[in-house]
Amino acid sequence: MNLADVVPLLGFALAFVFGAISQRTSFCTMGAFSDAVTFGDLGRLRMYVLAMAVAMLGAQGLQYAGSVDLQQSIYAGSRFLWLAHAVGGLLFGVGMTLASGCGARNLVRLGGGNLKSLMVLGVMSVTAYATLRGLLAPLRVHAIEAVYISLPSGQTLPSVLGWAQSGMVISAVVALPVILWCLSARSFRTSADLLFGGAIIGLLVVGGWYVTGHMGFVPEDPDTLEALYVGTNTHRPESLTFVAPMAFGLEWLTLWTDGSRHITFGIAAMAGTLSGAAVHAWMTGRFRWEMFTSPGDVARHLVGAVLMGFGGVTALGCSIGQGITGLSTLSLGAAVTLVFVAVGCILTLKIVAWRLESRGVALVSPGTHSHQR
C-alpha cells in the first residue's frame, strides 16, 4: 500500500478510538471548564490536563529518541505570532462555549445524533476556509499575523533555552506535578473513564506524531531528492487537530475531481472521530436525535461556529490542536493560545450563567451536565 494512503488510514484508526473514548467519557474542553467554573467539579478538567501531560511526555520521548523531529512542525516556527495566538485563542474560547463545544466535541456530538453540530461543523468549515485562503485571509495575514516576535532558533522552550535535548527534562518538570495533581483526587483515581480517558487521548496524540513524523517521513524523495513528510496537509509532522482539517476537508469535497487533492491525515482524523463516536453511541444506546430548540439557540451556535472557524485558523489550532497537540511540542504559541481559549471560555460561561440566573433559570447539576454535553 502507498505510504500516502497508509498515513491517513492510520490517522482514521487513531481518531476512531479518540471519537469512541470521547463519546464514552464526555471528553470536552468546554465541558471541563464549565464543570469547574460553574459547579466546582474538576473531574473532566483533570482528564483534559492529564491528556496534555501524557501527550507532552510521549512527544518529547519520541523527540529524545530521534523518532520524530518536532522542530519541523508548524508549532515550532521562528515567528512567534503572539497576537494571532491571543486573538485567535480568545475568539475560539468564546465560540466553543456558544457552540456547545469545540470542533472535536461537535464531531462527537454529531456521531451521537446531534443535528445542531451538523450546522456548527458546516459553518465552521466554511469560515475556516475563508480565513485560511478566502475572504478573511487578508485580515488574518496583514493585520493580525503582521505582529510577531522573531525567534530565529524556533519558539519551543528547548530552542529558546538553547538546549536541544532539554525537552524531556522540561516535560518531566511540567507534566509530573500535573499528573500528581490529577491523581490526588480519589474520585478521579477511582473513575476508569476519567483516568484512562485522559491517558488514552494523550497517547493517541503521541501516536499521531509517530505516524506522521516517523512512518510518514521520507528522508529523500525520489523526485526532488529532498526530505518529505507524506500524507499531511502541512507537509510537516502533525497530530490531532480539528479546525484547519475542516477547511481542507471542505476543499477536498468541492474539488473532488481534481486529481491533486487527496485525503490527508487531518481529513481522515475528522472522519475517524465522527465514526468512532457514532459506533460507540449506537452500541451503547446513547444515539439520540437532537435539534435546535429556538431561534436564539440557532443564533448562538451560528455565532460560535464562525468564531471557532476564524479563531482556530488564526491561532494555528484549537483546544485540542494547540491545547494538547501543540503544547506537547513545548511551543510558546500553544501555551498562549490555551490561556486565551480558557479566558474566552470562562468569561462567556460567567456571562451566560449571570443571564440565566437573572431570569431565574436553575443551573444543571454537574453529573447531569457532563453527560448531556
N, C-alpha and C positions, 0 to 999 in steps of 0.2 A: 504494500500500500504506500502511496506517495506521502512524504512527510508533511506536505501541505494539507493533507486530509487527516493524518494521524493527530496533529496538534489540536485542531478543532474538535475532533471526536473525543479526545481525552478531556478537553475543556467542557464538553457537554456532559461527560460522565462525572467530573468533579462537581459541576454545577447542579446536576441531578441530585446528588447527595446533599448539596447545600440547600436546595429547594425543599427536599423532604425533611431535613433537620429543622429548617426554619419554620415549616408548617407545623411540625410536631411540638416545637418548643416556644412558638410565638416569638422567635428571634426578631427584634425590630429596634433600630436605633431610637426612633422617635418614641416608641413604647417604653424603652428603657428610661429615657429622660422623663417621660410623663409619669411613670410609676414612681420614680424617685422624687420628683418635684411636687407632684400633686398628692401622693399618698404616703410618701416616705418608704416605699417598698423598693429595696435596692437589688432584688433578685436578678432582673433582666439587665440591669446596669453592670452587675458583676459578671454576667455571662458575656456581655459585649466587651468589657475590658480584658476578660480572660482570653477571648479570641484575639485581641490585639497583642497581648503578651506572648501567647503561643506562636502567633504569626511572626512576631519580631524575633524571638529566639530561633525559630526554624529558618527564617530567611537569612539571618546573619550566620547561622550554622552552615547553610549552603554557600554563602559568600566566603566564609573562612575555609571551607573545604575546597574551594575553587570550582565548585559545580556550576555556579551562576555568578555572573558579573552584574550586580545590582546597579553599578555606576552607569550602565548602559540604558537604564530605564528612564522614562520621562520624569520621574520624581527626583532625579539626581542632577538635573540640568544646571548650567552655570548661571542662568538668570533666575535670581530669587524674586519671583513675581509676588511680592508681599501684598500689594494692593489687590491683585486678582484673587489671591487666596482668601483675603479678608472679605472682600465684597462678595465673591462667589460663594464662600462658605456661609456668610450671613444670610444671603438670599436663599441658598439651598436649605438652611435650617428652618427658615420661615416657611418655605414651600413644602417641605416634607411634613410639617405639622399641619398645615392647611389641607394637604392631600392625604392625610391619614397614614403616612409612611413614606419612606424613600422609594427609589425605583425598584430596588430588590424586593422590598416588602410588598409593593404593588404587584410585582410578578407573582409572588407567593399568594397574595390575596386573590388574584385573578385565577390562579390554579384551583382555589377553593370555591370559585363560583361568584366572586365579587365583580359585577359588571361596572361598578364605579371605577375600578382600577383599569379597566379597558380604556376608558376615556382618558384617565390620567396618563397612562403609558403612551397613548396615541399623541396627545398634545405635547407631552414631554419630549417625545421623539422628534416631532416637527420643530419645536423650539430649540432643541439641542442641535439639530442640523442647521437651522438658521443661524445659530450662534457660532457654529463651527465653520461653516462655509457660505452662509447666505446673508440675509438682510441685517442680522445683528452682529455679524463678524467684524465690520469696521469699528463698531463701538467697543467691542472686546479688545481688538488689536491696537487701535490707535489711541484710545482713551484710557483703558484700564491696564493693559499689558505694557503700555509705554512707560509705566512707572515700575522700576525694579532696581534691585541691587545686584551688581555683578560680582559673582564669586567664581573666579577662573577655575578653581580646583573642584567645583561642584558644591551642592548645597546639603549633602548628607553630613551628619555630625563627624564621621571619621574623616571626611575630606576637609571639613572646616578645621578640625583639630590637627590635620596634617599627619595623621597616623592611620594608615590604610587598614591595619589589622585590629583596630580598636573596636570594631563593630560588635564582636562577641562580648567584650568587656562592658561596653555601653548598654547593650541589650540586656545583659545579666543584671546590671545595676538598676535599670529601669523596670524590667519585666518581673524579676523575682519578688520584689516587695509588692508589686501589683497582684501577683499570684497568691502570695501570703494573705493579702487583704481580702481577696475573694474567698479563700478557704477559711478565713477567720470566722465566717458566719456559719453556724451549724445548719441553718435552713438551706444554705447554698451547698454545703458539703453533702448533705443527705438527699439532695434533689438530683437524680440522674439526668433529667432533662437539662437543667441549667448547667451542671458541671460538665457533662460530656458534650452538650450542645456547643458551649463556648470552646472547648478544647478541639472538637472535630472541625468546627468552622475555621479556627486558626490554622489547623493542619491542612485544610483544603486550600487556603491561600498559599501556604508553603508549596503544596502540590502544583498549584498554578505556576509559581515561579520556576519549579523544576521542569515542568512540561515545556514552557515557552523559552526559558533561559538556558536549559541544558539539552533536552531532547530536540528542541526546535532550532538549535544553534548549528549553523554550518560554517566551519572555520574558513572555508574557501569555496565560494560559489563557482561552479564550472564556467559560467558565462562571464562573470565580472572579475573573478579571481579575488574577490573581497569577502570579508566575513558577512554572514547573513543570518537574520532571525526569521524563520519561516512560520507562516500561519497567524501572524498578528497584524492588526491594523497599523500600529506604530512602527512596525519592523524593528521592534525592540522587545526585551523581555516584558511580559505582562502577567497580571494575575486578575483576580475577580474585581470587576468594577462595572457600574451599571448606568452610566449616562452616555458617554461618547459611543459605546457599542450600540445604543439605541439609534443614534444618528446613522451609524454605519449600516445597521440592520435595515433602516428605512431606505437608505441609498441602494442597498443590495436588492431590496424588493422592487423598487421603482426602476432600477436599471438591470432587471433580470436578464435580458438578452445580451447585455454587454459581457463578453467573454472575459474581460479583465477583472470583473468583480467576483470575489469568492467568499465563501463562508469562512470567517476567521474565528480565532479562539474566543474573542469577546462576544460575537454574534451567537456562536454555539452555546456559550455560557448562559446567555439570556434564555435560549430555548430549553436548555437543561434545567435551569431554575424553575421555569414555568412547568415543565413536565414532571419534575420531581415533586413539586408541591401538589400538582393535580393528582398524581398517582397516590400519594400519601392521603390526600383528602378523600378520594374515592374508597380506598382500602379501610380507612378508619371511620367512615360515615360522617366526616366533617364537611363534605361538599354541600354547600347551600347557595342557591341563587340569591343575590342581593343587589338592590338598585338604589338610586338616589331617592331621598325621602321628601325633598323640597327644592324649589329653585335656588334657595340660599345654599343648600348642600352642593348643588351643581357648581355654583359660582365659586365657593371655597375651594373645591377640588380643581377647578379650571385654573384659578389664580395660582394655586400651589404647584400645579404641573408646569406652568410657564416659568415660575421662579426656579423650580428644580432644573428644568432644561437649560436655562440660561446660567444659573449659578453653578451647576455641576460641570459644565464645559469650561466656564471661566476659571473655576478653582482647580481644574485638571483632575476632578474626581468628586465622588460623593462620600456619604458617611461610611460606605464600605471601601470604595476605591481609594480614598485618601485616609479615612479613619482607621482602616485595618491594613489594606494592601500597601498604601503609600507610607504609612507610619512604620511598617515592617522594614523599610529601607533606611529608617532613621532620617528621613527627609525633614528639613525645616519647614518647607511649604506644606507638607502633610500635617504637621503639628499646628501651624497657623490655621489651616483650613478647619481642622477638627475643633479647635477652640471657638471659631466663629460659627460653625454649624451648631455647636452646643448653645452659644449665646442666642442665636436666632431662634432655635427651637424653644429654649426656656422662656425667652421674652414672649413669644407667641403663646405658649402654654399659659403663662401668667395672665395675659390679656384675655384669652378665651375663658379661663376659669373665672376671672373677675366679671365678665359679661354674663356668664351662666349664673353665677351666684347673685348678681344684681336682678336677675329675672326669677330668682327663687328656684332654679333648677338644681336638683341634687346631683353631686358627682358620683360616678360609679365606683364601687369598691375595687381595690387592687386586684383581687382574684378574678372577678368577672371581667374587669377591664382588660387584663392581659390576654384573656382567651378570646375576646371579641375583636381585638385589633387585627 
